[in-house]
Structure formats: C-alpha cells, structure tokens
Amino acid sequence: MAATFAQPHAHGRLFSTSPLPKPTKNLRSPFTVRMSLQETGPSIAVVGVTGAVGQEFLSVLSDRDFPYRSIKMLASKRSAGKQMTFEDRNYTVEELTADSFDGVDIALFSAGGSISKQFGPAAVEKGAIVVDNSSAFRMVDGVPLVIPEVNPQAMRGIKVGMGKGALIANPNCSTIICLMAATPLHQRAKVLRMVVSTYQAASGAGAAAMEELELQTREVFLHLSILIYILCVQYAFNLFSHNAPVLPNGYNEEEMKLVKETRKIWSDLDVKVTATCIRVPVMRAHAESVNLQFEKPLDEDTAREILKNAPGVVVIDDRASNHFPTPLEVSNKDDVAVGRIRQDLSQEGKLDIFVCGDQIRKGAALNAVQIAEMLL
C-alpha cells in the first residue's frame, strides 16, 4: 500500500550524546586468538539467521566467545544457498527442515511463532535444547520463560549433555527491558502494581520495518511520496499505537505480553500490570516509562543504590545536567539503562523510573545467548 503525506519543513540540529558509564561489549585486539571454535563445545544451529535478530545472534556469540564445535546457519527456502562469513569462516545458509537438527545441541530460534511451533518440537525430539525468541511457547506450562539476571532458577536442571531435548522461551523484548530494572526493586520491596508506557523501536517489527523507517526518512527530506509497505501508517516523523492486533479487552497483544509474562517470570499471579505500547521512529532501542507501587516502603535514594548494584543495569540519572537514558546511548550495548528515578508525587509508596535497552541485543539475542551459556 502506498500513501502521500504533506510534510512540515524540517530543521537539522546536531546533538552530542555521552557514552554509557561503562562499556559492555568485548573489545578485542586484532591479534587476539579466538577460542570460540572448540572440539569440546556444543553444536549450535541458528534458525532465522538472515533476519535482524538472527544476525545479532551471531554478533553476540562472537562478542562473548561462546564455545562451539560447529554451527548451522538455517533459514527459509528463499534464503537457502546464501553465503555468510562468521568468525573468518564461510558458511552456506541451509533450508530449515525437520532434519536440520541431527546432532545439534543448542538451537537458537528467531524466525517467528509459526516456524517455532512447526520446527521447535522437532528439534527437541532430536535432542536439541531450543531457546526460542518467539511468543510460541512463552505461556505454555512447563516451558521456562527466562531472563538470566532475573529468574535463572526457572531453567534449573536443563543442561547440554543431559540426554534429552528441552524448550526454553525468551521473553518479549519489552518485558525483558522492563523487568531488568523493576526486578531488583521488586526483590527488595515487592511490586504490587506496575504501569508501563513503552516507546518501541523499529527493530521490534523486524529488519524490513527498520529499512522502511530509513527509506521514509529519506523520502521526507527529498519531498517524495511516502511509501508504506510494512506498517499501516507513515513511520518517519510519527508515532502510533503498537502494530500488534488489538484484543476484545482493548489491549493489544504486545501489552498483554507484558502483563502475562511478568506474572510468569516473577511467579506472582497477583501482581497487577497495565501497559500502553507505542511504536516510535527510533531504529533499535526501546524506552519505557514505569510506575511502580510497592508493598514495603522504598525511597528513591535506596532504589538508586539497588539499581547501581543490579547485574546488567547501568544508572544514568544526572539531574543537574538533565542527562538520562536515551535509545541512542544504549544502542548496540548490553546493559539496560535506567534513570528519572523519583518518588511519585501523586501517591505515597510509588516510584517512577525510565528505562532504555537495545531491543535486538538484550531484548532478544543477548538474552538468548546468556540462556545458552547457562546450558553449558
């Protein structure tokens, strides 16, 4: 579908962004000897390897020196035969079939729910441990839904070499980013109610949406007709309610994922969660405004100290210079950033925080690879 929109005159500005207080990606000398390829490592398959998250799987595996003895690049029939280079070795993308998992120990899936439902159980049947990034199995009883910094105990006993396959679900990106910051506070003071407003990047809708945002931005500045293919409205210089289907209760599926997944991950069916999810013209990092109501008193200074010591979290909360987390600062970073930590003036016992995290990385690929690391 194509549509034309009148565009306001745009003025350019230059912004300076400060780096995160600590780097979180491995920085290597060009002379580093890579130790990832090891005869004693597991055999890996990456399903959906040509997609945005599939490509990030490879990046994270390499960054973290994940050990493997072999790796299969799997995708649709359309992508089969493509050549890829990973860690200085050439690979041919193979068509995903039920026989793709012979001899595979760990299968990282990010090819959509329907593909996961079709091939995930087949991989488990072959003895592989599947870490699935789709929503296919998240709410299935008996399938662990895991954020390693939050509930590693949920996958206790699942290990490579245990002689049978298993399914582990990666939570939704907005849930991961939210709970990375909310959980340390929940563990101290117990969250009774959580109100979340998300500002979600193009990457959450896939590589095609990222490309569409870039193309539309060029079209705006060149005064061309705005072409719409992936999302239902113009994306560049706009924001809109998340493109997930809207349910009879008025919430969309993305919002209900936050509600249901939080309860499962926290093992707390009584926690009250409400969410409003918005798509914004940002490339790859989500932001979330989170209001928390606690059972026990928790002041903002204590909350700030808790978050400073939380694994995978960095605090950016400089009121004097008005410096708080931004999507740009967390893009391509592992840590989730949190700031705007303050008491809710409208009601006692509540705190407001603002969270940003890279949707493709911690919101998807990094979390899955961290799960895989726990399997070794």
N, C-alpha and C positions, 0 to 999 in steps of 0.2 A: 504494500500500500504506500502511496506517496502523497504528500501534502505540502502546501506552501504557506509560510507564516511571515507576516511583516516583522522585521527585526528592528529593535531600537539601536541607536548609534552606540558603538562600544568604544570605551577609552581604555588604553593599556596602562597598567601600573606594574612597578617592579616591587617584589616582596623579598625580604630576607628572612629565611627560616633558620632557627638554631637547631643544631643536631640534638638527638636524644642524649641524655647524660651519659649513657654507656652503650658501646656498640654491642650488638648481639649476634652478628654473623661472623663466621670464621674468616679471618684474613690470612692468606697464605703467601709465603714467599714463592716466587716462581720456581725455586729449587726444592720445594717440599716433595718428598716421596709419598705418593698416595698409597694408603694402606687399605682402601675400601675393598678392592678385589682380593678376596681371601678364600682359599680352598675350604676353610672351616666355617665360612659364613653361610647364611641361608640362601636358597634360591628365591628370587623375587620376580613377581610379574606386576607390571603397571598397566592397568586397564583404563583406557581413555587417555593414552599417553600424548595424543596430539592436541588435547584441549588445554585450557588455561591452567587448571589445577593439575592435570597430568604432567605438564611441563614443569610446574612448580614442585611436584613430587621429585622429579629428577634433580632439580636445583637443591632442594633440601637434603636429599640423600647424599649428594656430593658435598654440600657445605658441612654436614655433620659426620662425614667419613663413615657412613653407615656400611658395615661389612656385608659383603655378598659374594657368593661364588659364581652366580650367573644372574642375568636379568633379562626378562622378556618384555618387549615393547608391544602392547596389544591395543588394537583399535578396531574401528568398523571396517567392513569390506572396502569402503570407499578410500580409506587411508592406507590399506594394506599395500605393501611394496615400497612405501616411502622410506627414504634413508635418513637415519638420525645419527648424530655423534654424541656420545656420552662418555665423559672421562677419557677422552682421546681414543675411544674405540668406536668403530662404525657398527650400527645395528640396522636391521631391516624390520620395519613395522609389520607385525603379523596380524592376520584377521582373527578376531576373537571368536572362539568356538568352545564347545563343551570339553574338547580335548586339549585346550590350551594349558591346562593346569597340571598335567602329568609332571611329577617331580618338583612342583612348586611348593615352597614352604610358607611364603607370605605373599598375598595378593592385595595390592593397593588399588581400590576401585574408585574411579570418579568419571563415570560415563552416563549418569542419570539413573533414576529409580527403576525404570523398566528393564534396563540392561542388568542392573544389580539383582533384581528379582529373578531374571532369567538365568544368569550365569553365576551368581554368588553361591547358591546352594550346590551347583555343580562343582565349583571349586572346593567347597567344604567336603563334598563327597570324595574328592580326590585326595583329601588330607591337608589342604591348604588352610591357613588361618587368614580369613578375609577381613581387611579393615576397609569398611565401606563408607564413602563420603556422601552418599545419597540419603534420602529420607526413608528408603525402603524398609529398613529393619529397626529404626530408632526406637519405636514404641512397642516392638514385639517383646513379649515377656521372655525372659531368659537370655536376651541379647544385651550384653553390656553396652551402655552409652557412656563414653569415657572422655574426660578431659584429664590428662595425666597429673596436672597440678592440683586437681580438684577431687577426683574420686578414683584414684588408681586401684583401690580395693575392689572395684566392680569387676575387674578382669583377673582377679587373683586365681592362680592355678592354670591359666592359659599360657602355654609356652610352646615355642618351636621344639619339636622332638618329642612331644607328648603322645604321638602315635595316632592322633586324630585331628580333623579339621575343626574350625570354630568360626563364628561370626562375631565381629566387634563393630559397633556403629560409631562413626564420627558425628558429634552433634552438629546442628546447624551453625553456620558462621556467626550469626548474631547472638546465639546462645553462648557460644564459646567466649566471645569477646566480652559479653556482659558478665558472665559468671567468673571469669578470671579476676575481675575486680570485686564483684559482690561476694564471692565465697569467703575470702578471708574475714570480711566483716560479719558475714553470717555465722562463721565458726566462733566468733567472739560474742556476738550479741543476739543471734538468731533473728533472721529476717521473717517478719510476719506478712509483709505486703511489699511488692515491688512494682513500680510504674516505670515503664521503659518507652522512650521515644527513640527510634533509630533513624539514622541518616546514611543510607546504604549505597555503596559504590556500584559502578557498572560491572565490575568483575563478578559480582554475585549472580549476574544474569548471563555470564559466560563470555568467552572471547569475542563472539560476534557482537555483543552489546558494547563491549569496550571499543571495538572498531567503529561501530555506529556512532558512539559519542564523539570519537575523534573526527570522523568524516563530517558529522553535522556541525561541529565547531568550525571546521574549515569552510563549510558552506555558508555559515552565518557571516564570517568575515569577508567572504568573497561575494556576498549578496546573491547567493544562488538559492534555488528552491531547496527546501529541506526535505530530504528523502527519508521516509520512515519504513523500516523493514522488520526490525526485531521487536521493538516495544510499541505500544499502542499510541503513544504521543511523542511529540518532539522531546528529545532528551537534552540537547545542548541548551544551556542557559535556562533550565527549567527544573522543577522538581514535582513529584507526583506520588500519590499513594502507591505502595509497592505493587508490582505487577502480578503477584500471586492471586489465584482465584479467591473471590470473596464468598464466605460461607453463610448459611442462613442466619447465624447469630450476629452477623455484621462484621465480624473479624475476618481478616484474610488468613490464608494458610500459613504465611510467614509469621504472623502474630501469634497464632495458636501453637506453632512450633516452640516459640519462647515460653509459652505457658506450660505446655505439657513436658517439654524436655527439662526445664528447670526442676519440676517436681520429681521427675525420674532420677536426675543426676544427684539431687540433694536427698533423695529418699524421703521426701516430705510432701505428701498429698494434700496437706492443709495450707501450704504457703500460697498466698494469693498473688497472682501475677496478671497484669494487664499491659498491653503493648500497642503502640501505633508505629507502623513501619513505613518509611518514606524512602523512595529512590531519589538520590541527588546526583548531580553531574560531577562526580568525583571518580577517578579511574579505578582504584583498587583497595581503598581502606575505608572501613565503616567507622562511623561515630555514633555514640549512644548517650542520651541523657537518661540517668537512672535515679529515681527517687526511692529511698529505702525506709521502711518503717520497722523498728526493732522491738523485740520483747524486752531487752535489757537496755539500760542507758548506754549511749556511746557518743562521746563528744567528738568534734571534728579533729582535734589535735591527736587524740588516740587513734582515730580512724586513719589519719595521715601516716602515723608511725606504723600501724599494722600493714598498710599498703606498701610502704617503703621496704618492708621486710618480706613481702609476699613473692614467691617464685614466679618468674615470667611477667612481672609487673614493674613498671617504672613510673614514678610520680613526677609529673610536670605541673606544678601548682604555684606559680610565681605571681602573686597578686600585684606586687609593686611594679612589675614590667608588663602586666597583663599578658603573661605567657602561659598558655595552657595547651593541652594536646591538640594536634591537628592531623588530619589524614595524611598530609604530605610528609610530616615528620615520621610517621610510623610505617609508611610505605616501604616495602622490602625489608622490614625489621621483624625480629622475632617477638619482642616484648609487646605487651599491651600497655598503653599509656593511660594514666588516669589523673584528672585534675578537677578544678572547680569544686573541691571538697568543702562543703559548708553545711551548716545547720539549716533545715527547712524552717523559715520564719512563720509559715502558716500553721504549723502544728508541732507540738513537742514530740520528741522521740523519733524524728525523721532526719535523714541526711540526703543531700543531693550530691551526685558525682557525675563527671563527664568522662567518657571512656572512648579511646580510639584504638583500633587494631587493624592490621593488614588482613583483609578478608581472604586472600588467596593463601597467605602463609599461615599465621596462627589460626585463622578462621577455617582452614581446610588442610593444606598439605603438611605443614609443620606438625599440627596436632596428630595427624595420621602417622607420620614417621615417628613421633615420640611414642605413640602406642606400639608401633613396630619395634622400637628399641626395648620396650618393656617385655617383649616376647622372647628376647634372646637370653 
